[in-house]
Amino acid sequence: MKQPFLRAALAAMALTGLSLSAAWAQIERLTLGQMVAKTDNCVVGTIVSSEVFRVDHPTDGPELYFTTLRINGKSLYTDADTSALVTFAGGVLPDGSGVWNSEAPSADDIAIGNQVVAFYKWTDNMGGDVAANALYAAHGGLFRVIKGRKAQVVLGRGEGYAIDVNATLADLKTSIAKLR
């Protein structure tokens, strides 16, 4: 008789833990105005390199993996030419070690040569004492740019994302300038 009660208690604890972890895993819902207000910069450009690195930390734990992208282009906040290093949690090293992070941009989104818009903010500690320009809102801070028939188009990601619908790059620049 004690075993069914124990199983029920363990199942309840597991469900509580899952619901708490699901709440923590949500990406922040942002309008474009909120994204601009919360970030240090936004770059539009080409991903020219991607580096995954591992950190073993005495407090945060072993095997913390991060990916840093180098994006060459222009700041949408200042219009200055820039080469931005933007980092996010997760990544896989060439030897196959690493960790997939469901909040990270997809491999297709971060392919070398892709044109992207990336919003980022300096963070003193992303975990493991890694200080970097963190991609804001995980994959919610990175948007692909494609060449349309008449203009470059930033691909929206849907409701709750800073860029929810497809927009021309020129229109996005104008909107950001008004917000700043």
N, C-alpha and C positions, 0 to 999 in steps of 0.2 A: 504494500500500500504506500510505502514511503517513496518508492521509485517513480510512480506516475506524478506525484507532487513535485519531486526533484526535476523531472523532465519538463514539466510545465513551467516551473520557475526558471530553469535554464533557457527555455524557449522564449519566455517573456523578456529575460535579460538580453538575449541575442537580438530580438526585435527592437528593443530600446536602443541598443548599441548601433544597429543598422540605421535606424531612423535618425539618430544623432549624427552619424557619419554622413548620411545623405544630406542633412542640413548643412554640414560644413563644406560639402563638395560643390555647393551651388556657386555658379558664377554670378557676380554682382550684376544686377539689371541697371543699365545706364542709358541715359539719353546722350546725345552728342555733347550738349552743354555740360552735363555732369562729368563726362569723360575729359573734356578739355579742362574743366576746373580742377580735376583731381590729378592730372598728369603734368610732368615737367616739360615734355616735348612730344612731338609726333613727327615721324619721318616718313616720307614717301620716297621709295627708291628700289634698288635691286639688291636682293640677297646675294652677296658675293662670297661668303664663307659661313660655315657652321662648325662649331667645335663643341663636343661633349666632354665634360670633365667630371671626375669623381672626387668627393670630399669625404674623409673619415673624420668624424668629430667626436671629441670625448663626451660632450653633453648631448648633442643632437643625434648621435649615433653614426654607425658605419654606413658606407655605401649610399651616400647622397649624391644623386646625379643631376647635373644641370647642363643646359645647352645654351651657348651664346652664338647669336647671329650677328654678322657684320652686314649692315645695310648702308649702301652708298646712295646718297640722293640729296634731298632738300628737306629742311625743316618746314612743316606746314604752320608753325607758330612764328618763325622769324624770317622765312624765305632764304635762309643762309644755306649754302652747300654744307653737307655734313656726312660724316662716316660714323654712324651710330653702332655701338655694341649694345645689343638687347638680349637679356638673359631670362630664361624660364626654367622651372623645375622639370626634371625628367630628361631622358635621353639614353641612347645605347652607343657604347663604344664599339670600335671595329672588331674587338674580340668577342662581341656578343653580350658582354656584361652590361648591365644597366637596368633601367626601370622605365616602363611605359607609364605615363601620367595621363589620365583621362581628361585633365584640364588643359593639357598642352596642345599647341597647334598640331594639326595632322602633318604627316611626312609630306604629303602633296602640297600643303600650304607653305612649308618652309624649304622647298627645294631650291638649290642654288640656281640663280638666274631668274627666279620669280620676282615680279614687281609686286610690292606690298605697301600698305600703310600700316605703321606700327606706332601705337601709343605706349609711352613708357614713363616710369618714375623711378628716381634713385631710391634704393633701399640699402640701409646699412647692414642688414642681416636677413638674407633670404632663407637662412638655415645654414648651419655649419659655418657661420661667420662669413658667408659669401656676400660681399658688398658689390652691387651692380645696378645698372639700369634695368629694372625688372619690367618685363612685358606686363602692362596693366591688365587686370581682369583675365589673366591666363590667355586662352585662345580667343577670348572676347576682345582682346586688344590688337588683334592682327587681322587685316583685311586684304584679300587679293585684289590686284589691279589688272585689268585686261584691256587689250586694245579693241575698242568698238569700231564700228564703221566710220563714225565721225569724230570720236573722242575717246580718251582713256576713261574706263568705267571702273569705279570701286564697287566691288561686290558686297552688297548688304547681307547680313546674316539672319535677319528676322527680328521679330518683336523682342524687345528687351536688350538688344545690342545697340551700341552707340551709333552705328551705321546700320539701320534696319532694312533699308531698301537700296537697290542699286542706284548709284549717283555718279554723275560725271566727276572727274577729278577737279575740274574747274569749279563746279558747284560746291564740292566739299571744301575747297580752298576758301571760297567766298563765305561759306557758312562758318568756318573756323575763324576767319578774320573778324567777322561780326561778333562772335562769342568772346574773342580775346579783347 
